[in-house]
């Protein structure tokens, strides 16, 4: 079992959700987050004052998958999120020690579904 975490551009949310659906990956958690990476940030002007904005809006996906769904999930995220420009995002794949479905008490791969 793995936890796939992806940080993407907000405007690519719909494309990534559709790509994941096409890959038969339908269970996910999505959060609005802020952060910065290689993209850095930008300068904004508000009422004549300039401010450096280095924490940008992003969307974070967290998807628990069984091992055979890792590659389809990652490929779907890349397909939906890639623009070829800086700031497209990052994907992290980390081991998932345990998963428990609260409603039934199922554990492990059965709990992920």
N, C-alpha and C positions, 0 to 999 in steps of 0.2 A: 504494500500500500504506500502511496505517495501523496503528498500535498503539493499541488501545483499552485504557485502564487504568481500572478501576473500584474504588472503595473503598466497601464496603457493610457493613451490620450482619451479624454472624455468623449470626443466626437467619434471615436471608433467603437464605442460601447455596443451599438446595435449590430455592427458588422461582426464583432467578436461573438456576441450572443448567437447570431445566425450561424456562423461557422461552427461553433460548438454544438448547436442543435443538429446541424448536418452531419457532424461526427458522432452523433448519438451520445453526447455528453450533456446532460440536462440539469444536473444538480450542482449548484454553485452558490457562493455568497459574493455579493458585489457591494463595495463600499466606495464612497467619495473620499479621497484623501488629498493631501498636499505634500509636495516634496520637490527635490531637485536632484539632478544628476548631471550628465555631460551637457545637457541643454542649458544649464546655468540659470538663466532668468532673463529679464528685460527691464527696461526703464519706462516708467509711466509718468505722465504729467497730469496733475490734478490741481486745478485752479492756479496754474502757474508754478507750482512746486513739483520738482522732479523727485521720484522715489524709485529705488532699486527693488524690483520684485523678484526674489530668488526662490520662493516657494510657490510652485505652480500647481494648478488643479490637475489631478490625475484620477483614474479609476483603478481600484484594486479588486481583482478576482481571486477567490480562494476556492479551489476545487479539489476535493478528496477523491482519488481514483484508485482502482485496483491496478496492479502493475501493467496489465495488458492494455489499459486505456491511457497510459502516460503519453506515448508518442502521438496518438490521435488528438489528444487534448492540446498538447504543445503545438502540433502542426496547425490545428484549427485557430489557436490564438495568434500565431504568426501570420497566418493567411488573413485573418480579420483585422489585425492591428497594423500591419506593415504599410508604411507610406514611402519608405526609403529616405526619410528625412530624420535629422537628429531629434531625439525626444520620443521616438516610437514606443519605447518602453523596455522592460526587462521581464524575464520569466525565471522563476526559481523553482526547482524541484527538490523537495526535501523528504526524507523518510518520515512515514507516519507510523508511530509506534502502536497506536490502538485507536479504534473507532467503536463507539457504542451507540446504538439506536435507543434512545430513551424510552420510546413507546413500547418496544417489544423486548428490550434487553439483549437483542442480537449484538454480536461483537465481530470485529475483524471484517473480512471481505463481504460477509453477508450483510453487515450493517451499512456498508457503503452502497451496495446494490449494483 
